[in-house]
């Protein structure tokens, strides 16, 4: 049976002094939970794997629990199938901009609130389903938006990836 590749996006991994984990220590966590063909991309919490739908249904919470128990790492985990990543990139209204300044914010659940785009100008925002498309003309580091503000505004956990990272994850999915 062919399994669609899935990507786990871990938030706040290897940023600062907390939530440090080597990628070679992260892969076995996924393998122990029934994932196959596990690979990581850069040290910021991107894991590509194959797993049946039954495993994926509860995987995010199981990975979160295993990371905390085994590695003292507390990180929300958001899953997207390869086809969902492709659809998110295709839906972005900002792909014509400098790719270094285009980001996708992935939501764990459907949003229960919204973000007032005018508050964050000159940043441009476009919410589409469980993805927030973001263009930061001054760069993400100068943006007033961060995941904590987005979590509060949207009513769910978020994590952000640059367009180039998402494109590479799609490539790794095959």
C-alpha positions in Angstrom: 0.0 0.0 0.0 1.4 3.4 -1.0 1.5 5.9 1.8 1.3 9.7 1.1 4.2 11.5 2.5 3.4 13.8 5.5 5.4 16.6 7.1 5.5 17.3 10.8 6.2 20.9 11.6 7.5 21.3 15.2 7.4 24.8 16.7 10.3 26.5 18.5 12.8 23.6 18.1 16.5 24.5 18.5 15.8 28.2 19.0 17.6 29.7 21.9 18.7 27.6 24.9 15.4 25.6 25.3 13.9 22.8 23.2 17.2 21.6 21.9 17.2 18.3 20.1 19.5 16.8 17.5 17.8 15.7 14.3 19.3 12.2 14.7 17.5 12.0 18.1 14.2 13.2 16.5 13.9 10.6 13.8 13.7 7.6 16.2 10.8 9.3 18.0 8.7 9.1 14.8 9.9 5.6 13.9 8.9 4.3 17.3 5.4 5.7 16.7 4.9 3.8 13.4 6.4 6.2 10.8 8.6 5.0 7.9 11.0 6.7 5.6 11.7 9.4 8.2 13.9 12.2 7.3 14.5 15.7 8.7 15.2 19.0 7.0 17.4 21.6 8.7 17.5 21.7 12.5 14.3 23.7 13.0 11.8 20.9 13.4 10.8 19.7 9.9 10.2 16.0 9.6 9.1 14.2 6.4 7.7 10.7 6.8 5.3 8.1 5.5 2.6 6.6 7.7 -0.9 5.1 7.4 -3.9 7.3 8.1 -4.5 5.4 11.3 -1.0 6.4 12.7 -1.4 10.0 11.5 -4.7 10.5 13.3 -3.1 10.7 16.8 0.6 11.2 15.8 0.9 14.9 16.7 -0.1 14.5 20.3 1.9 11.3 20.6 5.1 13.0 19.3 4.5 15.9 21.6 4.2 13.6 24.6 7.3 11.5 23.5 9.5 14.5 23.0 8.6 15.8 26.5 9.1 12.5 28.2 12.2 11.4 26.4 14.0 14.7 25.6 12.4 17.3 27.9 11.3 19.2 24.7 8.0 21.0 24.7 6.9 21.7 21.1 3.5 21.8 19.4 3.5 19.5 16.3 1.4 20.4 13.3 1.0 17.8 10.5 0.4 18.4 6.8 0.2 15.9 4.0 2.4 16.6 0.9 -0.7 17.4 -1.1 -1.8 20.0 1.5 1.6 21.7 1.3 1.4 21.9 -2.5 -2.1 23.4 -2.2 -0.9 25.9 0.3 1.9 27.2 -1.9 -0.4 27.3 -4.9 -2.9 29.3 -2.9 -0.4 31.9 -1.8 -1.1 35.4 -3.3 2.5 36.4 -2.5 4.6 34.0 -4.5 5.6 36.7 -7.0 7.4 38.6 -4.2 10.9 37.9 -2.9 10.7 34.3 -1.6 12.9 35.4 1.4 10.0 37.6 2.5 7.1 35.1 1.9 6.1 32.8 4.7 3.4 30.3 5.4 1.9 30.1 8.9 0.4 26.7 9.6 -2.5 26.4 12.0 -3.1 23.3 14.1 -6.9 23.7 13.8 -9.4 25.8 11.9 -9.2 29.4 13.1 -11.8 30.7 15.6 -10.7 34.3 15.2 -9.0 36.5 12.7 -6.0 38.8 12.4 -6.5 42.5 11.7 -4.1 43.0 8.8 -4.1 46.8 9.1 -2.5 46.5 12.5 0.6 44.8 11.1 1.2 46.9 8.0 3.4 46.9 6.0 3.1 43.1 6.4 0.4 41.6 4.1 -1.7 38.7 5.3 -4.1 36.3 3.6 -5.9 33.6 5.6 -6.9 30.5 3.6 -8.3 27.6 5.5 -5.6 26.4 8.0 -2.8 28.5 6.5 -2.0 32.1 6.8 0.0 33.5 3.9 2.4 36.2 5.0 4.5 38.7 3.1 6.9 40.7 5.2 8.5 43.3 3.0 10.9 44.4 5.8 11.7 40.8 6.6 10.3 38.4 9.2 12.7 39.7 11.9 11.2 43.2 11.7 7.6 42.0 11.6 5.3 42.8 14.5 3.7 39.4 14.1 4.9 36.4 16.0 3.4 32.9 16.7 2.2 33.9 20.2 0.2 36.8 18.8 -1.1 34.6 16.0 -2.1 31.9 18.4 -4.2 34.4 20.4 -5.8 36.0 17.4 -6.6 32.9 15.5 -7.5 30.7 18.5 -5.1 27.9 17.7 -1.5 26.9 17.7 0.6 28.1 14.8 4.1 27.7 13.4 5.8 29.6 10.6 8.0 28.4 7.7 9.6 30.4 4.9 8.4 29.7 1.4 11.7 28.2 0.4 11.6 25.8 3.3 8.0 24.7 2.3 9.1 24.2 -1.3 12.1 22.1 -0.1 9.8 20.0 2.1 7.5 19.4 -0.9 10.6 18.3 -2.9 11.6 15.9 -0.1 8.1 14.4 -0.2 8.8 13.3 -3.8 
